[in-house]
Amino acid sequence: MSLITTTSKIDRLAQLTAKTETASGASLWREAMRRMRASKMAIIGAVIIAGFVLLAIIGPWIAPYGPTDQTWRGEVFSNRGEFVGARAENWFGLDHLGRDLFSRMLVGARQTLLVGVVSMLIGLLIGALVGIVSGAAATLGGKAGRRVDDAIMRVTDILLALPSLLLAVSVAAVMGQSLTTVMIAVGVVQIPVFARLLRGSMLAQGGSDYVLAARSLGIRKRRIVLTQILPNSLSPVIVQATLSLATAIIEAAALSYLGLGNPDPAVPEWGVMLSQAQRFFDNEPMMSMYPAVGIVITALGFTLLGEAMREALDPKLRG
C-alpha cells in the first residue's frame, strides 16, 4: 500500500468525525451506536471478540490439562512423522512433544490477547502524544507551530512509507528475542498511524465555532487544546484502536512465526505454536491449522467491528 493511499485513509477517518452532531440533532456516537446495533457486520464482530476475550479470561481454568504437560510423549514420534490426531481425551490431538493442543489453544488465547492489547496501547499512547503536540502546534501555534508540525509530520510520513511488518522486524531484530520485544516492535508500527489520525482530527476541530469563541474570550491556548479540541477529536482514534488490535495480533503472530517472539517455546502463544508446527505440516497439518484459524478469526472479529464503526460514523451512509 502506497504512502498516499495510507495517509488518505487516515485523513478520511479524521474528517468523518469532525462534526459532533448529525442533521437530526442526535449526538454522533448515539447515532453511530444505533446504526451499529442494526449492522450484521458489527454484531458478528462483537460476538467473535466477546468469545475471544472470554476464552482469554477463563481459558487457563477450563483447560483439561496443563499446557506444558508432556503426558503423552511416548505416543508421538515426530522424527518418524507419527502423530496423534483428535480423539476423545484430546479434542485437537497432540503436538510434537505430546502436549494437549486444545489446552494450549485455550491458554494461548490469553497470551495472544495480551500481546495485541499491550502493542496497541503502546502505539496509541505514544502516537496520541505525538498527535497532540503536532495538532496543537498546527492549530494554535502560529507560524512557529506550523514549522514544528511540518517537522513531526515528515518523520511520521517516513514511518508510514515503510512496510509495517518490515519496520516491526527491524525493531525486533535490534532489541533481541523476547515477548516484550514483540509488543514494542508492533507498538512502534502503530505510532505514526495514531499520530497522524489524531493530528488530522484536531485540525478539523480547530476551525470550529467553539474554538473561535474560546479564543475570542481570551482562554489560554493550552486549555483550549486540552478541554475543547482534544476531547472532540478522539472519535476516530477509538475506531482506529479497534482496527489496530486486529493488525497487532497478526503482526505479533508473524514476528513469533519468524522466531523473534518469546524464546521459551513452552509458553503457549498462537504465533509461537504456529511457528513450532510448521516443521510438521506435511505429516500433521492440523497442528498448524488450529492456531492459524484462531488468529484469523480473532483478527476478523476486530476488523469487522472496526469497519462497522467506521461506516456508522460516515455521514454519507447515514439514513
N, C-alpha and C positions, 0 to 999 in steps of 0.2 A: 504494500500500500504506500502510495507516494505521500510526501510531506504535505502537499496541497490538499489532498483528499482527507488526511487525518485531521489537519487543523480546521478545515471547513466543517467537518462533522462536529468537532468540539465547539467551534464558534456557533454553529447552528443550535446546539443544545443549550448554550448560554442565552441565545436570543429567544428560545421558546418560553422561557420563564421570566422574561423581562417585565411583563405586566403581571400584577398581583391580583387583578380582578378580571372576570370574564364579562361579556356584554350583559349578561343577566344579573350581574352584581354578586354572584357567588364567588367565594374565595377560590383561588387557583387550585389548591390542594384538595378542597372539598369537592370541587367539580372533577378533578382527576381521580379521586378515590371512587366517586360514583361511576365513572366510566370503567375503571379497573374491575369493579365488582361485576360488571356485565361482560367482561372480556374473558373468553375461554383461555387465551394465552396466559393472562395474569393468574387465573385460578390454577391452571396446570403447573405453572412455575412456582406458585406459593405452596402447593401440595408437595412438590418434589423437594423444595427447600425445607419445609417443615419435617418431612420424613428423614431427610439427611441430618438435620440438626438433632432430631430425636434420637437417631441411631448414634450420633456422636456423643450424646449425653449419657445414654443408658447402655451403649454397646459393651463396655468392659464388665458390666454387671450381668448381662444376659448371655454373654459368650459361654458356650457349653464347656470349653476347655481353655487352658491358658494359651496365649498367643505364641509363647516361646517353647511350649512343651513338645518335645520330640517323642511322644508316646508311641508312635507307630513307625519309628525309624527303621525297624527291621523289615518292614513291608515294602519299602521304597528302595529301588536300586537305580539311581539316576544315571550312573555310568553305563548301565545296560539298557537304559530307556524304559525301565519298568516303573510305572506309577500307579497310584490308586485313585480312581475317579470317584464320583459321587456315590454314596451309599448311605444306609440308614444312620449310622453313627457319625458320619462325616458328610454333611449335606453338599459341600462343594469339593469334596475329596481332600487329598493331602498334597503338600508341596514337596520339593525335592529333599527336605530334611525330615519328612514325616510329621509335619505340623498341620493342624486342622485349618484349612483355608477359610472356612466360614467364620471361625473365631477371629482369625487375623483380619478379615474384612471388617468385622464389627468393631474391633479395637482400632483398626487403622482409620476408620471414619473420623474419629476424634482428632487424630494427628493431622489428617488432611484438612479438616476444618480449621484447626489451629494455625497451620501454615498459611492458609488462604486469608483468614481474618487478620492475622498479625501483619502479613505482607501488605494487604490493602490499607490497614491503619497507618503503616509507615509512610506509604505513598500519599495517603490523604492528609496526614498531619503536616508533613514537610511541604508537600505540594500546596496545601492551603495557605501555609505561612508565606511561601514564595508568591502565591497569587495575590494575597492580601497586600503585601508590600508593593508589588507591581501595579495592581489595580488602584490602590490608594495614590501611588505616585502619579499615575496617568490621569486619574480623575481630578485630584485636588492639589497636585504638586507643582503645577505651573510648568514653565519651560524646563527647569532643572529636573522636575519629576518625570517629565516625558523622556528625558535622556536616560534616567535610571530605568524606566520601563522598557525602553528600547534595548538596553544592555541585557536586562534579565530575559526578555523575550527572545533575543538572538541565541542565548545559551539554551533556552527551552526548545527552540526550533531545531537546534543541532541535535539535542537528545531525541526529539521526536522523529528526526530523519533517520536515526539508526534503527534497524530491526530490533524489536523488543527482546526476542529470545537471544540474539547476538549480544545485546547490551547486558542482559542478565547473566549469560555465560561468562562474559568478560569480568564482570564484578565478582562472580562466584569463584572464578579461577584465581583472581588476585587475593581474595580473602581466605581461601582454603576450604576444605570439605567439612561441612557441619550443617546442622539444621538451622542454626542462626544465620549462616551464610545464605542459605536459600531464601529465608524470609527477607533479609536485607536486599539481596540481589533483585528479587521480584518487586520489592517495595520501591527500589530506585527507578525501575522501569515505569512505575505509576506516577512518580513525582511530576514530570512535565505535563502529563495529561490533566491532573488536578490543578496544577498551577495555571495553565492556560485557560482552563474552563472557568475557574473562579475569577480570574482577571477579566475575561470577556463578560461574565455576568455582572461584575462590578462596573465595568464601563457602560453596559446597557442601563444600569440603575443610576449611574452618575448624572444623567441628564434629566432625571425625573423631577416633577414639580416639588416633591417634598424635600429633595436635596437643595434645590434653588431657594426654597423658603427657609430652610435651616441656615443656609449661608447668608441670606439677607438679614436674619436675626442676629448674626454675629456669633453663632455657635462655633466652637473650635473645630477645626478640620478633623482632628483625631477622633473627637466624639461623634462627628457625623459619620465617619467611616465605620466605627465600631458599633454604634447604636442604630444607624439608619441604613447605610448601604450594605454592609456585610450581612445582617440578618435576612434581608430581602434578596440576597444573591446566592443563597445556599441550596435552593431547589435543584438546579442542575447537578450540583455536587452530590446530592443524595442519590439521584438517578445513576450517575456515573459510578458511585461506590458500589451499587448493586451489580452493575455490569463488570466492574473491575474484579469483583470476587470470582466471577467465572474465569476471567483471564488469569488471575493469580493462581487459582487451583491448577489450571492447565500448565502454566509455566513452571510452577513449583514441581509438578509431576515430571515435566520434561527435564528439569535440572537433576532430579533424583534419578531419572532414567539414564542420564548421561554420566552418572557416578559422582555428582557434585553435591549430593544430599547428605543425609545422616550417615556417618561412617559405620554406625552399628547396625548391621543387617538384621539383627534380632528384633529391632523395634519395628512393629508393623506400620507401614505408611504406604498408601496405594501406589505412589510413584516408585518407591523402593521395591515393592512387591512386583511391579511390572518389570522393573529392571532385572530382578533376580530370575524371573520366569522366562525371559527372552531366550536364554540358552537352551530351554527345553521345549520350545514352541513346536518343533516337529513331532515330538513324542507325546506331549500333553498340552495342546493349545488352550484348553480351558483354564489352565493356571494363569495364563496371561489375560484371558478374556474377562475374568471376574473383576480385577482392579481396573482394567481399561473401560469396561462398561460403567463401573461405578464413577469413574472420573468424568466420562462423557455425560452421563445422566445428571450428575450434580452440576456440572458447568451449564448444561442445557437449562436446568431449573433457574439458575441465577440470570442467564441470558434472557429467557422468556419473560421473567418478571421485570427485568430492567428495560427490555424493549417495550413491554406493555406500559410501563411508567412513562417512557419517552413519548409514546403515541398519545397517552392520556393528557400529556402536557402540551401537545401540538395544537395550536388554535385552528389549524386548517382542517383538523379531523373532528372537531367538536360539533355536536349536533345542536 
